[in-house]
Amino acid sequence: MKIMDFLDKKAVTANLKATDKEGVIKELVELLANVGGIENKEEMVKAVLAREALGSTGIGQGIGIPHAKTADVKNLVAAFGLSQKGVNFDSLDGEPAHIFFLLVAPEESAGPHLKALARISRMLKDKYFRDLLKKAKDEKEVLRIIQEEDAKN
């Protein structure tokens, strides 16, 4: 599974404006809504925040992977956001998060959802890859970096 299989090229921002966790989630949901990835923004935000209430998806090393399963989507979809300033995302290591992947899957698709989470996590374990993403100046550069990493394995 490749990230570009479920990440819409238009659902990428290299300049998140949000300054808190809920704001980041709303901004990423908005990106998906703009490309037709989801039907009901409010329900999607609620679903992602409900998942966050179970435990933060701020996995440390500057990464947040908020995710949810919902009847609101037909296929696995993702949005990507980069925060230049960093956001308190209740990360495991207490550090601000800069790199965000929002992943949303249909309720009945546990397999693809977990595979996508694993793929994102595996790629983001690479410090060089994380550093490249953090330094990206625009959406085009973000996409190029992700596509190059996707092509490796």
C-alpha positions as CSV (number, residue, x, y, z in Angstrom):
1,M,0.0,0.0,0.0
2,K,1.3,3.4,-1.0
3,I,0.4,6.7,0.8
4,M,-0.5,8.3,-2.6
5,D,-3.2,5.6,-3.0
6,F,-5.3,7.3,-0.3
7,L,-3.8,10.8,0.0
8,D,-5.5,13.3,-2.3
9,K,-3.0,15.7,-3.8
10,K,-5.4,18.6,-3.2
11,A,-5.8,17.6,0.5
12,V,-2.3,18.8,1.4
13,T,-1.2,22.0,3.1
14,A,2.4,23.1,4.0
15,N,1.0,25.9,6.2
16,L,-1.5,24.9,8.9
17,K,-2.8,27.9,10.7
18,A,-4.2,26.1,13.7
19,T,-2.6,26.6,17.1
20,D,-4.3,23.7,19.0
21,K,-5.3,20.1,18.5
22,E,-9.0,20.7,17.7
23,G,-8.0,23.4,15.2
24,V,-5.6,21.1,13.4
25,I,-8.3,18.4,13.1
26,K,-10.8,20.9,11.8
27,E,-8.4,22.3,9.3
28,L,-7.5,18.8,8.0
29,V,-11.2,17.8,7.8
30,E,-11.8,21.0,5.8
31,L,-9.1,20.0,3.3
32,L,-10.8,16.6,2.8
33,A,-14.2,18.3,2.5
34,N,-12.9,20.6,-0.2
35,V,-11.8,17.7,-2.4
36,G,-15.1,15.8,-1.8
37,G,-13.5,13.2,0.5
38,I,-16.2,13.6,3.2
39,E,-19.9,14.5,3.4
40,N,-20.4,15.9,6.8
41,K,-17.6,18.0,8.3
42,E,-19.1,18.4,11.8
43,E,-19.7,14.6,12.2
44,M,-16.1,13.9,10.9
45,V,-14.6,16.3,13.4
46,K,-16.7,14.7,16.2
47,A,-15.5,11.2,15.2
48,V,-11.9,12.2,15.1
49,L,-12.1,14.1,18.5
50,A,-13.9,11.0,20.0
51,R,-11.0,8.9,18.9
52,E,-8.5,11.4,20.4
53,A,-10.4,11.2,23.7
54,L,-9.4,7.5,23.9
55,G,-5.8,8.4,23.7
56,S,-3.7,11.0,21.8
57,T,-2.6,10.2,18.3
58,G,0.4,12.5,18.9
59,I,2.9,9.7,18.6
60,G,6.0,11.8,19.4
61,Q,8.9,13.0,17.3
62,G,6.8,15.9,16.0
63,I,4.1,13.6,14.5
64,G,0.3,13.5,14.8
65,I,-1.8,10.9,13.0
66,P,-5.4,11.7,14.0
67,H,-7.8,9.1,12.6
68,A,-11.3,7.7,12.7
69,K,-13.6,5.2,11.2
70,T,-17.0,6.5,10.1
71,A,-20.0,5.8,7.9
72,D,-19.4,9.2,6.3
73,V,-16.7,8.0,3.9
74,K,-16.9,5.3,1.2
75,N,-13.1,4.8,0.8
76,L,-10.0,5.3,2.9
77,V,-8.9,9.0,2.5
78,A,-6.2,11.1,4.0
79,A,-5.1,14.7,4.3
80,F,-1.7,16.0,5.2
81,G,-0.8,19.2,7.1
82,L,2.5,20.8,8.1
83,S,2.7,23.2,11.0
84,Q,5.7,25.5,10.8
85,K,5.3,26.6,14.5
86,G,4.3,23.3,15.9
87,V,1.1,22.5,17.9
88,N,0.6,20.9,21.3
89,F,-1.0,17.6,20.3
90,D,-0.7,15.9,23.7
91,S,2.2,13.9,22.2
92,L,3.7,11.0,24.0
93,D,7.0,12.8,24.3
94,G,5.5,16.2,25.2
95,E,7.0,17.8,22.2
96,P,4.9,20.0,19.7
97,A,3.8,18.2,16.5
98,H,4.6,19.6,13.1
99,I,3.7,16.7,10.7
100,F,0.0,15.6,10.5
101,F,-1.7,12.9,8.6
102,L,-5.5,12.8,9.0
103,L,-6.7,9.3,8.1
104,V,-10.4,8.5,7.7
105,A,-11.8,5.0,6.8
106,P,-15.2,3.5,6.4
107,E,-16.5,1.8,9.5
108,E,-16.2,-1.7,8.1
109,S,-12.6,-1.4,6.7
110,A,-10.4,-2.3,9.7
111,G,-7.8,-4.0,7.5
112,P,-7.0,-1.1,5.1
113,H,-7.3,1.4,7.9
114,L,-4.6,-0.5,10.0
115,K,-2.4,-1.0,6.9
116,A,-2.5,2.7,6.1
117,L,-1.7,3.7,9.7
118,A,1.2,1.2,9.7
119,R,2.5,2.5,6.4
120,I,2.4,6.1,7.6
121,S,4.1,5.2,10.9
122,R,6.8,3.2,9.2
123,M,7.7,6.0,6.8
124,L,7.7,8.6,9.6
125,K,10.1,6.6,11.7
126,D,12.8,7.7,9.3
127,K,14.3,10.9,10.7
128,Y,15.6,12.0,7.3
129,F,12.1,11.7,5.8
130,R,10.6,13.7,8.8
131,D,13.3,16.4,8.5
132,L,12.6,16.7,4.7
133,L,8.9,17.1,5.3
134,K,9.4,19.7,8.1
135,K,11.6,21.8,5.8
136,A,9.1,21.7,2.9
137,K,8.2,25.1,1.7
138,D,5.0,24.3,-0.2
139,E,2.5,21.7,-1.1
140,K,4.4,20.7,-4.3
141,E,7.5,19.9,-2.3
142,V,5.5,17.9,0.3
143,L,4.0,15.8,-2.4
144,R,7.4,15.3,-4.1
145,I,8.9,14.1,-0.8
146,I,6.0,11.7,-0.1
147,Q,6.0,10.3,-3.6
148,E,9.8,9.7,-3.6
149,E,9.5,7.9,-0.2
150,D,6.5,6.0,-1.5
151,A,8.5,4.8,-4.5
152,K,11.3,3.3,-2.3
153,N,9.3,0.4,-0.9
